[in-house]
């Protein structure tokens, strides 16, 4: 078997610089999965929208992987919410430039990619596996906002895929609540890059110029990520005087145009929340994986205050660096963070609960140290890519074996 897979990651270019509004967990997942599957003998093409005008249309990475960028009528940034309208042109261009007769299977990432994968299977009879990365029903439960078009397409994708990969037990349960008779679902967690590992905290703090206790947030600067909840909680702790002397909050991520030259947010509401705290709060903008690993290693704790998360890549990455995590008790975060073992869980969008939990870790070095050591051990056991790629390859082989048997049975009559 030649082992040639097409991944479709409509808005998640695996070679995009991480930390921007559309460059985060999915991009990194696709990149690391491709590199790990290479080591198991696979050749990987990744089809994605051509969002960076300066990037080449075809770009190799690893030894047998490449990104193939699809213009679909427009070369340049398009938000994932607008990409749906470009799907007919995206599909047509894929047909024109991809070697569709060579792929053994398709692995789609996110619901819009799933639409394309389902259409390719119908027309070319290529089996497909789907990873949602986030579910519309999870967003609806968290925010009360329903995207009926997305929900309808997701139901169809989750039913018609040859196999679905859920990243947590919680996600699998949600799929079964949402869809009657979905495709077979395998639970395979997301892995973390080898860049995420513990570094000696004293040395790293010295290198970064960090002198005391510090909290790290990494993620997009948007409402559903809980950034405002975190800023409110930090302001509360400063106000009541429950922070150790010199404690600072570092926020990593967002687009560069969201942060001014003084390390402050452009967004007026965020600016209001940090007014008077400029000496204690810094917005660092996007960082690469190696830089992010240093900040996690230097941190007293990291915070993932999202309103919903199907998985919670940042929580896994922080734990891999030996950093305890405070996370919202939502979605996959409840599986990624082992409460009381690698971190603590709080109610989403609850300023007081988050503030009190931050205080526990900031004021108790022994607890923080124990959680951090246990986090690193668990991450090595659960979130490393070689083992995860092996599990995904098993899913691939089962799908291909079933498809081959089906073709043989059909040709026998």
N, C-alpha and C positions, 0 to 999 in steps of 0.2 A: 504493500500500500504506500502511495507516494506521500500521503499526509500533508495535504495542502488546504489551508483554511482561509476563508475570507471573513474578516471581522468588519462589521459596519458600526461605526461610531459617529453618527451624523454631526454632532457638535463637539465631540471630544477628541480633538487631534492629539495623539499620544506624544507628539514632539513639541506641543505648545508649551510656553513658559508657564509654570504652575502659579496659581494664586490669583489670577484674574477672574472676571465675572463668569467666564465660561471655560475655565481651565483649572480643574480640581481633581477630585477623587476618580471620576470616570476616566479622564485622560491617563492618569497614572496607572489605574487598573489595567487598561488596555495595553499600555506600554510594557508593564511588568509581566503580564500574562503572555504577551507575544515573545518576549525575551526568554521566559521560562519554558514555553512550549518548544522554542528553537532547540533547547538543550535536550529535548525529548524527540528530536528528529523532525519537527514540523516546520513547514514554510508558511509564513503568515503575510497576507496583504491586509492592510487596514484602509477602508474607504471612509473618508470624512469630508466635510465641507471645506472648501478652500478659503479659510477665514483670514489668513495672513497673506496679504498681497505680495509680500517679499519672499515668501517660501516657494520652493520649486513645486511643480505639480506632483512629481514622483521623488520621494526621498527615502533612501535606505537607512536602516538602523539595525544594530545587532549584526548577525551573520546572514540570516535568511529572512529578514523582515523588511517591509517597506510600507510607507504611507503613500496612498494614492489620493490626491485631493481633487474633489469634484466641484466645479464652479457652479453648476446648476443655474446658469443665467446671471450669476453675480459673484465676482471675486472680491472678498472683503468680509468684515465682520457682519454677521447676521445673528440676532438672538435666537436661541433655540425655540422660543415661542413663535417666531416668524418662519422658521425653517419648514414647517408643515406645508405651507403654500408652495414651496419649491420642490416638493417630492416628485411630481411628474417629470420635471426637467432633470432632477437628480437621478431618477431611475433610467431615463433615456440615455443620459451620459454614462452611467455605469455600464449599460449594455454596449455602448460604443467603445469604451476603453479598457474594460476589465476582461481578462481571459476566463470567462464564465464556464467554459467547457472543462477547465482544469481543476476547479475546486471540488474537494470531497464534501465539504459542508460549509455552512455559514454560521457565524456566531454574532448575533445582533446585540447591541448595547443601547438601552433606552427605547422608549416606545416608538419614537419616530423611525429609528433604525429597524425596529421590528416590522413596521409596515413594509419597508423595502425588502426585508428578508422574506416575508410571507409572499410578496409578489414574485420574487425571484424563484421561490420554491414552486409556486403554481405554474410558472412559465418554463422553468428549466429543470424542475424535479430535483433540486438540490436540497437535502434536509437542512433544517436550521434549529439552532439552540438559541435561547434568549435569556439575557440577564437584564432585569429592569433598572437596576441602580436606584431608582426611586419609583414609587407607585402613586398614581393620581388619587387613589382611594386613601392613602396615608396622608397626603396633603389635605384632602377634604376633611378627614377626621380631625386634623390638627388646626386647620384655619377656618373651617366651615364653608370654604369656597370650592364649588364643584365645577370642574372643566368637563362638561358632558361629552364633548368630542373626544378628548383624551381617554376618558373612562370607557367609552364605547370601543375605541380601537384597542385599548389594553386588554379588554375582555377577549376580543377576537384573537389577538396575538397569543395570549396565555392559553387559549384553547387549542390553537392550530399549530403551535410550535411542536417539534418532535420531542423537545425536552426543555424544561425551564430550570435555571439555576437560581436558587434563592440564597442570599448570603447569610441569613440568620434563620433560626427556628421561628422567630416572630414574623418574619416576612412570609415564610411558608404558610403559617396559620392565616395570615391576612389574605393571601392569594386564595386559599380554600374558602374563606368567608366571602370573598368578592366574586369568585367565578365558580359556577357549577361545572364539574367535570373538566378541570384544567388538564393540560398536558402533564406527564410525570414530572415531579419536582424533586430535584436534588438540592440538599443544603451543603454549600461549599463556601466557607468564609472568604473574605477579601484578604489578600496578602499585603505585607508591607515591603517596601524597597529595602535592600541591604544597607542603604544609607542610614536607615533608622536603627541605631544601636546606642547603648549607653556610653557616654563619654565622662571622664572624671569631672564631677561637678565643680570642684574648686578651680581646676585649670580652665574649664570652659567659661565660668563666670569672669575669670580674670581676662580671658581673651575677648569677651564681649563687653567688658567694662561694667558688669553687673556686680553690685556690692552687697546686696541683701536679698531678702525674700522677694519673690516675683511670681506673677501669674501670667500665663501665656494663653492667648486665644489665637487660633489659626483657622481661617475660613473666609468666606465671602462676607462683605459688609452689607447685609440685607436683613430685612425684618424677620424672616422665618429662621434665621440662624441664631436669633436670640441675643444679638449684640446689645440692643438697648437694655435688655434685662440685666446683662452683665455690667454695663456701665452704671445702671441704677444701683445695683448691689454694691459695687465698688465705692460709689459715692456715699452710700449709706454707712459703710464700714469706716470710711474716712471721717464722716461727720460725727459718729459716736465714739471715735478714737479707739477702735478695736483692731487696728492694724499694727503689726510690729514696725518699729522705726525703719524708714527707708523702703518700705514695700512699694513695688511698682507693678503696673499692669502694662503688658505689651500685646498689641493686637497686630497680627500678621495676616496679610492677604488683602483682597480688594484690588481694584485697578489703580494704577499710579495716579490717574487724574482724579481719584477720590480723596487724595491726601496731598496737603500742601507742603511747601518746603520746610516748614517747622515741625513736621510730623504730626500735624493735626488734621482731622477730617474736614472735607469740604462741606459735607452734608450738615445743614444748619442744626438739625435736631441733635446729631451726635456732638457737634461743637458746643451746644448748650449744656449737654450732659457732662462734658469734661471741663467746662469753664471753671477756673480756679484750681483745677487739678492738673494743669499742664506739666507740672514738675513730677507728677506721679503716673501719668498715662502717656504712652507713645504709640502712635500708629506707624508701623514699620514698612507697610506695603508688602508686595509679594516677595517671597524668598524661595530659593531653590531647595531641594530636598536636603542637601548637606547642611545648608544654613539653618533650616528648620530643625534638623536633628540636634544641632548645637543649642538652640533655644530651649527645646524640650529637655535636654540634658541639664541645662542650667536652671530650669524652672522648679519652684516649690511644688506647683501643680499646674495642670492645664485644665481649661474649662471648655466644654462643648454644650452650650445652653440652647440648642436647637429646639424648635417647636415640633419638628418631626425629622427622623432620619431612618432610611431603610437599613443602612449599615452604620456609618459613622467612621469613615476611614481615618480621620484625624485622631480619634480616640485610640485606634489600634496603633497608629504611628507613635503617638506619645508614650503609650505603654511599652512599646519596643525600645524606647530610649530610657526606660526605667523611671518614667514620670507618672505619678498618680493622676487620675482623671476624675474631675467632677463633671457629670453629664446629666442631661435631662432624662427622666424616666419615660422615654418614648421609643417606639419602633425598635430597630436593631441595636440601639445603644444599650438596651437592657440586656442584650446577649454579649455584646462586645466588652462592656465593663462589668467585671465580676464584683458585685457590690460587697464592700467590706474586705475584699481580697486585693483588688487592683485599683479601686477608687470608690467613689460614693455617687449615688443617684439622687436627683432632686426633682421636685415638681416643675414642669415646664412653665415658663413665663411667671415664675413666683420669685419676686425680688428678695423677700425675707428669707425664704428657704435657701436660696443660693448664697445670700450673705452669711447666714449662720453656718453653712457648710464650709464656705471659704474660711471662715474664722477658725473652725476646727482644725483644718490642715495648716493654716498659717501659724497657729499657736501651739501646735503639737508636733515637734520635730520627730519624735520616736514613731508616731503613727504614720507620718508622711514617708519616713525612711522605709518602714516595713511595707507599706503599700507599693512604693516604687520598686523595691527589690522583687516583690511578688509579681508586679506588672511585667517586668522584664522577663522573668521566667515563663510566665503564661504566654507572652507574645512569641517567644521562641518556640513554644510547643504548638501554638494554634495558628499564628499569622505569618508564617514564612512561606515564600513562594514555591520552592521546590516541591513541598508536600501538596500544596494547593494545585499546582499545575498537574501533578500526577492524578489527583482526583478529577480534575476537569477533563484530562485525557481519557480517563475511564468512562466518563459520560459521553465524550465524543465517540469512543469505540463502540459503546452500547448502541448509540443512535445509528452509527454506520452499519453495525451488524444487523440491527432490526430492519433497516432500509434494504440491505442486500437480500435478506430472507424474503422480504415482501416482494422485491423485484423477481426473485427466483420463483416464488409461488405463483405470481401473476403470469410469468412466461411459461409455466408448466401446463397452462390450460389453453 
